[in-house]
Amino acid sequence: MSDLNERSAKAAQPGDVLRDTSVRGLHLRCFCERKSFYLYYRTKAGQERKPKLGDYGSITLTQARKIAQELLARVAVGGDPQAEREAARAERTLAELWGEYWKRHGSKKKSADADQGIWDRYLRDKLGSRKLSAIAYTDIADLHEGMADKPIMANRVLALASKMFSFAHKPLEWTDGRNPAKGVQRYRETKRKRYMRAEEAARIAAALAAESTENPASVAFIYLLILTGARKGEIASAKWSQLDGAKLVLQEHKTDATGHDRVIHLPPQAMAVIDRLPRTSGTITGIQSPQALWEKVRVTAGCPDLRLHDLRHSFASAAIAAGMTLAQIGELLGHTSTQTTARYAHLVEEAAAKAAAETANRIGSTMGL
């Protein structure tokens, strides 16, 4: 065993171990194809460590001594550099967190499909390979700010990231509770007020009629959304066994935490749509979504910005025009909160103002006003 210096390092042969007299514990081990610097130290708890510092040639003896001195300084105050390095190497990535979050929680949520889309499109490629501790507030803030042109989706991305980091802390105990999504300011959201107009309804009906032979299930699905105000997921999951006369009774639904069944009333027009469908052992429409056909229909009908979910709002708008109260509309739509239905209050006011004007016109005409 020889002293470690530049000359002895160059001349060392496989099997040689050279120890440095300047930095205690630093040594060079020689193998057949490489020579590597190592540092021997004991932790405050008495554990022996021999971390590799680097290969001779990749780093110099001077650099190895500097690295060794820095590590020994950390050991002197109770640190354990090798254990810390191993912990960092074993730390989970955001992609691993997503896998655990999806398996144990995410896949069971009502918003599972939407969350999967957010992960695939916005989080996986940008941050998926990063270690959890390497993701900072600025990373999440930059991602959020980069989506300023679509504020609602930006807020959904922020919410999912925050939920994942909270899940990493508890129950997984993968982190100490640090959540880089906390403190990022959400964008202010303006609720959409888009409804199917009368002239659009006629064009949509014509476009659906043209597709009725090629895509009967999707056409039926869309008509059921239009005629019942149901959520897309409710129609997608509805089974023949849940059809009770002129209504659908769903035990499992978005608001089933209340313990009440969701009842979807089926007017004669909706029953006529259902009666034309083949009776199978599966769901009533036999498909999960008519989105592909809807993309085509809404363009053909000249309303490319009208979403499937807007058909639910359109149903509420028509119900208000028919004289129904907000409470009645909330019941039809399956709302559990009056605040949710309150978004249609402005339509009630508009209908009331129109009715008042028409009434005044009638009175006025008889009085010569």
RAPE-V189781 format. One record per residue. RES is the residue in one letter. PHI is phi in radians with two decimals (999 if undefined). PSI is psi in degrees with one decimal (NA if undefined). D_CENTER is the distance of its C-alpha to the mean C-alpha in Angstrom with 1 decimal. Layout:
RES;PHI;PSI;D_CENTER / RES;PHI;PSI;D_CENTER
//
This chain:
M;999;128.6;59.9 / S;-2.07;165.2;60.3 / D;-1.25;148.3;59.3 / L;-1.61;120.9;56.3 / N;-2.63;178.1;57.1 / E;-1.11;-39.4;56.5 / R;-1.22;-44.8;59.6 / S;-1.22;-31.2;59.0 / A;-1.12;-42.6;55.4 / K;-1.16;-36.1;56.5 / A;-1.53;-8.9;59.3 / A;-1.07;144.9;57.3 / Q;-2.00;161.1;57.4 / P;-0.89;131.6;55.1 / G;1.75;-17.8;55.4 / D;-1.30;147.3;56.4 / V;-2.26;118.2;54.7 / L;-1.91;128.2;55.4 / R;-1.89;139.1;54.9 / D;-1.48;136.5;54.6 / T;-1.60;-11.8;57.2 / S;-1.50;-41.4;55.4 / V;-2.10;113.4;52.0 / R;-1.11;130.5;52.4 / G;1.67;-18.0;50.3 / L;-1.34;132.5;49.5 / H;-2.63;160.2;50.7 / L;-2.01;124.0;50.6 / R;-1.86;134.2;50.4 / C;-1.88;127.1;51.7 / F;-2.05;179.6;50.5 / C;-1.08;-39.5;51.7 / E;-2.04;0.0;49.2 / R;-2.77;162.8;48.0 / K;-2.20;130.7;48.9 / S;-2.30;142.9;46.3 / F;-1.50;137.2;46.3 / Y;-2.31;160.8;45.4 / L;-2.25;124.3;45.6 / Y;-1.69;130.4;47.0 / Y;-2.66;163.3;46.3 / R;-2.01;138.7;46.1 / T;-1.33;171.9;43.6 / K;-1.06;-27.0;44.8 / A;-1.50;0.6;44.2 / G;1.56;8.0;46.6 / Q;-1.40;137.1;44.1 / E;-1.52;136.9;45.2 / R;-2.31;146.4;42.9 / K;-2.44;66.6;43.6 / P;-1.23;145.3;40.7 / K;-1.41;134.6;41.2 / L;-1.69;-28.8;41.3 / G;2.72;166.0;41.7 / D;-1.52;140.4;44.1 / Y;-1.12;130.0;47.5 / G;1.91;-42.1;47.5 / S;-1.39;-37.4;43.8 / I;-2.23;154.3;44.7 / T;-1.56;170.8;48.3 / L;-1.09;-39.6;50.2 / T;-1.07;-43.0;49.9 / Q;-1.18;-38.5;46.1 / A;-1.10;-40.2;46.0 / R;-1.12;-40.2;48.2 / K;-1.14;-44.4;45.9 / I;-1.08;-43.8;42.8 / A;-1.09;-41.4;44.8 / Q;-1.13;-39.1;46.1 / E;-1.14;-40.2;42.6 / L;-1.19;-41.3;41.4 / L;-1.15;-30.2;44.6 / A;-1.15;-37.3;44.1 / R;-1.22;-36.9;40.7 / V;-1.13;-37.6;42.5 / A;-1.08;-26.7;45.2 / V;-1.79;18.1;42.9 / G;1.72;5.4;41.3 / G;-1.40;169.4;38.6 / D;-2.48;81.7;38.0 / P;-0.94;-39.6;36.7 / Q;-1.17;-43.2;36.6 / A;-1.12;-39.0;34.5 / E;-1.13;-39.6;32.1 / R;-1.14;-42.4;31.9 / E;-1.15;-37.0;31.2 / A;-1.15;-39.8;28.5 / A;-1.15;-38.0;26.8 / R;-1.18;-34.5;27.2 / A;-1.50;-6.3;25.7 / E;-1.07;145.4;22.7 / R;-1.36;152.8;19.3 / T;-1.64;169.6;16.9 / L;-1.13;-33.3;13.2 / A;-1.12;-39.1;13.1 / E;-1.17;-37.2;15.2 / L;-1.12;-43.2;13.1 / W;-1.03;-42.5;10.1 / G;-1.04;-42.7;12.8 / E;-1.28;-40.6;14.1 / Y;-1.08;-43.8;11.1 / W;-1.15;-44.0;10.3 / K;-1.14;-41.4;14.0 / R;-1.74;-13.6;14.8 / H;-2.55;-54.6;12.2 / G;-1.02;-41.8;8.8 / S;-1.18;-15.9;10.8 / K;-1.65;-6.5;12.9 / K;-1.35;156.1;10.6 / K;-1.13;-29.4;11.4 / S;-1.65;22.9;7.9 / A;-0.98;-47.5;7.7 / D;-1.09;-42.0;8.3 / A;-1.14;-41.7;5.9 / D;-1.13;-39.3;2.9 / Q;-1.08;-41.9;5.8 / G;-1.12;-39.9;6.6 / I;-1.12;-44.4;4.3 / W;-1.07;-49.5;5.6 / D;-1.10;-39.3;8.8 / R;-1.58;-34.7;9.5 / Y;-2.05;-28.4;8.8 / L;-1.85;-38.2;8.7 / R;-1.02;-55.3;10.7 / D;-1.27;-32.9;13.9 / K;-1.37;-39.1;14.1 / L;-2.29;-4.7;13.6 / G;-1.00;-36.9;13.3 / S;-1.47;-5.2;17.1 / R;-1.41;143.7;17.7 / K;-1.15;148.5;19.1 / L;-1.03;-41.7;17.3 / S;-1.25;-16.4;20.4 / A;-1.53;-6.1;20.5 / I;-1.62;116.9;17.3 / A;-1.82;169.2;18.7 / Y;-0.92;-42.2;18.0 / T;-1.12;-31.8;19.2 / D;-1.12;-45.3;16.7 / I;-1.22;-41.7;13.8 / A;-1.09;-42.4;16.1 / D;-1.12;-40.7;17.2 / L;-1.10;-44.2;13.8 / H;-1.13;-45.5;13.1 / E;-1.16;-29.7;16.7 / G;-1.23;-9.5;16.6 / M;-1.94;26.8;14.4 / A;-1.05;-24.6;17.0 / D;-1.33;-13.5;17.9 / K;-2.33;73.9;14.7 / P;-1.05;-36.1;14.3 / I;-1.16;-45.5;12.1 / M;-1.14;-37.4;9.3 / A;-1.02;-41.8;10.2 / N;-1.17;-34.7;9.8 / R;-1.17;-39.5;6.3 / V;-1.10;-45.5;5.7 / L;-1.05;-43.3;8.4 / A;-1.13;-41.4;7.4 / L;-1.16;-43.5;4.6 / A;-1.04;-42.7;7.5 / S;-1.12;-42.7;10.0 / K;-1.10;-39.3;9.1 / M;-1.13;-43.8;9.3 / F;-1.20;-33.9;12.6 / S;-1.14;-39.1;13.9 / F;-1.17;-34.1;13.6 / A;-1.11;-33.5;15.4 / H;-1.35;-54.8;18.1 / K;-2.42;125.0;18.5 / P;-1.68;-4.1;19.1 / L;-1.21;-31.8;18.8 / E;1.06;39.7;21.2 / W;-1.55;-19.7;20.1 / T;-2.32;174.0;20.4 / D;-1.58;8.4;22.7 / G;1.86;-7.0;20.1 / R;-1.11;130.2;19.5 / N;-2.23;102.3;16.1 / P;-1.16;-11.9;16.0 / A;-1.45;-17.0;13.4 / K;-1.20;135.4;16.1 / G;1.67;-14.0;18.4 / V;-1.30;124.6;16.3 / Q;-1.32;124.7;17.4 / R;-1.22;149.7;15.0 / Y;-1.33;148.7;16.4 / R;-1.26;131.2;18.4 / E;-1.82;134.4;17.2 / T;-1.86;119.5;19.8 / K;-1.09;137.8;19.5 / R;-1.17;141.0;20.4 / K;-2.20;62.9;23.9 / R;-1.97;125.0;24.3 / Y;-2.24;155.1;26.5 / M;-1.30;118.9;28.3 / R;-1.43;161.4;31.8 / A;-1.00;-44.7;35.0 / E;-1.19;-30.6;35.8 / E;-1.24;-37.9;32.4 / A;-1.03;-41.2;32.6 / A;-1.14;-40.9;35.9 / R;-1.24;-36.8;34.5 / I;-1.12;-41.5;31.4 / A;-1.06;-41.0;33.9 / A;-1.15;-41.4;36.0 / A;-1.16;-38.8;33.1 / L;-1.17;-38.9;32.0 / A;-1.07;-36.4;35.7 / A;-1.21;-19.5;35.9 / E;-1.82;-1.6;33.0 / S;-1.10;-29.8;34.2 / T;-1.40;-43.5;36.2 / E;-1.33;-36.9;33.7 / N;-2.31;61.7;30.5 / P;-1.08;-37.8;31.8 / A;-1.18;-43.2;28.7 / S;-1.18;-38.4;26.3 / V;-1.10;-44.4;29.0 / A;-1.09;-42.5;29.4 / F;-1.00;-48.6;25.7 / I;-1.12;-41.9;25.6 / Y;-1.12;-35.6;28.9 / L;-1.17;-34.8;27.6 / L;-1.14;-43.8;24.8 / I;-1.14;-42.2;27.4 / L;-1.53;-14.4;30.0 / T;-2.08;-19.9;28.2 / G;1.28;13.7;25.3 / A;-1.26;159.7;23.1 / R;-1.31;153.3;19.4 / K;-1.03;-42.1;18.4 / G;-1.13;-30.8;17.2 / E;-1.21;-42.4;20.5 / I;-1.22;-37.5;22.6 / A;-1.10;-36.9;20.8 / S;-1.64;-9.9;21.5 / A;-1.09;128.5;24.9 / K;-1.88;158.5;27.8 / W;-1.04;-33.3;31.5 / S;-1.17;-16.3;32.3 / Q;-1.63;-0.8;30.4 / L;-1.43;116.7;32.6 / D;-2.15;91.3;35.3 / G;1.14;-122.2;37.7 / A;-1.77;38.9;36.2 / K;-2.71;156.1;32.9 / L;-1.84;131.2;29.8 / V;-2.02;109.5;29.3 / L;-1.83;121.6;25.8 / Q;-1.40;-35.1;25.7 / E;-1.89;123.3;22.0 / H;-2.78;178.9;19.8 / K;-1.04;-34.7;17.1 / T;-1.91;30.4;19.6 / D;-1.25;-5.1;21.5 / A;-1.12;-18.1;21.3 / T;-1.34;-15.9;24.4 / G;1.50;5.4;26.4 / H;-1.88;148.7;27.5 / D;-1.23;150.8;27.4 / R;-1.67;118.5;25.8 / V;-1.84;121.4;28.7 / I;-1.88;114.3;28.3 / H;-1.38;136.3;31.7 / L;-1.96;105.3;32.9 / P;-1.17;167.4;35.5 / P;-0.92;-37.7;38.2 / Q;-1.13;-38.7;36.4 / A;-1.22;-39.0;33.3 / M;-1.09;-36.2;35.6 / A;-1.13;-37.6;37.4 / V;-1.12;-47.5;34.2 / I;-1.11;-39.7;33.5 / D;-1.12;-21.7;37.2 / R;-1.48;-8.1;37.0 / L;-1.54;146.2;34.3 / P;-1.22;139.4;35.5 / R;-1.48;113.6;35.3 / T;-2.08;-179.7;33.5 / S;-1.51;-3.6;32.3 / G;-1.70;-142.5;28.6 / T;-1.37;165.1;26.7 / I;-1.09;-45.6;28.6 / T;-1.53;-24.0;27.2 / G;1.42;1.4;26.5 / I;-2.30;163.3;23.3 / Q;-1.63;-26.0;19.6 / S;-2.83;141.9;19.2 / P;-1.73;21.6;21.8 / Q;-0.99;-43.1;19.5 / A;-1.05;-44.8;21.6 / L;-1.20;-39.5;24.7 / W;-1.06;-37.8;23.4 / E;-1.00;-40.0;22.6 / K;-1.29;-44.9;26.3 / V;-1.11;-44.2;27.7 / R;-1.20;-29.0;26.4 / V;-1.27;-45.2;27.7 / T;-1.04;-37.9;31.0 / A;-1.43;-1.6;31.3 / G;1.34;26.0;30.9 / C;-2.36;62.9;27.8 / P;-1.10;-16.5;25.0 / D;-1.63;-0.5;22.8 / L;-1.45;115.2;22.9 / R;-1.55;162.9;19.7 / L;-1.02;-41.0;19.8 / H;-1.16;-23.8;18.5 / D;-1.16;-20.8;21.3 / L;-1.14;-31.3;23.7 / R;-1.17;-42.9;22.9 / H;-1.12;-36.7;23.8 / S;-1.12;-37.8;26.9 / F;-1.07;-44.2;28.0 / A;-1.10;-41.1;27.9 / S;-1.08;-42.5;29.8 / A;-1.15;-36.3;32.4 / A;-1.14;-37.9;32.8 / I;-1.16;-42.1;33.6 / A;-1.08;-27.5;36.1 / A;-1.45;0.0;37.6 / G;1.67;11.1;38.3 / M;-1.39;150.9;35.8 / T;-1.46;167.1;34.8 / L;-1.07;-37.7;31.3 / A;-1.10;-42.0;31.7 / Q;-1.16;-39.9;32.6 / I;-1.15;-40.9;29.7 / G;-1.04;-38.8;27.3 / E;-1.14;-43.9;28.9 / L;-1.13;-38.2;28.5 / L;-1.46;-10.0;24.8 / G;1.38;29.0;24.1 / H;-1.38;138.4;23.1 / T;-1.75;-10.8;23.7 / S;-2.13;134.2;23.9 / T;-1.16;-23.7;26.5 / Q;-1.15;-33.3;24.3 / T;-1.16;-42.7;21.9 / T;-1.28;-23.9;25.0 / A;-1.07;-16.8;26.6 / R;-1.10;-18.7;24.7 / Y;-1.67;5.6;27.4 / A;-1.05;-35.7;30.3 / H;-1.12;-30.4;31.2 / L;-1.24;-35.5;32.0 / V;-1.09;-43.1;34.2 / E;-1.11;-41.3;36.0 / E;-1.11;-42.1;36.5 / A;-1.15;-39.1;37.8 / A;-1.16;-41.6;40.1 / A;-1.10;-41.3;41.4 / K;-1.12;-43.7;42.2 / A;-1.10;-39.7;43.9 / A;-1.12;-41.1;45.9 / A;-1.14;-42.7;47.0 / E;-1.14;-39.7;48.1 / T;-1.12;-44.3;50.0 / A;-1.10;-38.0;51.7 / N;-1.06;-43.0;52.7 / R;-1.11;-45.4;54.3 / I;-1.14;-43.6;56.2 / G;-1.07;-38.5;57.1 / S;-1.12;-31.3;58.5 / T;-1.40;-17.7;60.9 / M;-1.87;4.0;62.0 / G;1.28;23.3;62.4 / L;-1.59;NA;59.6
//
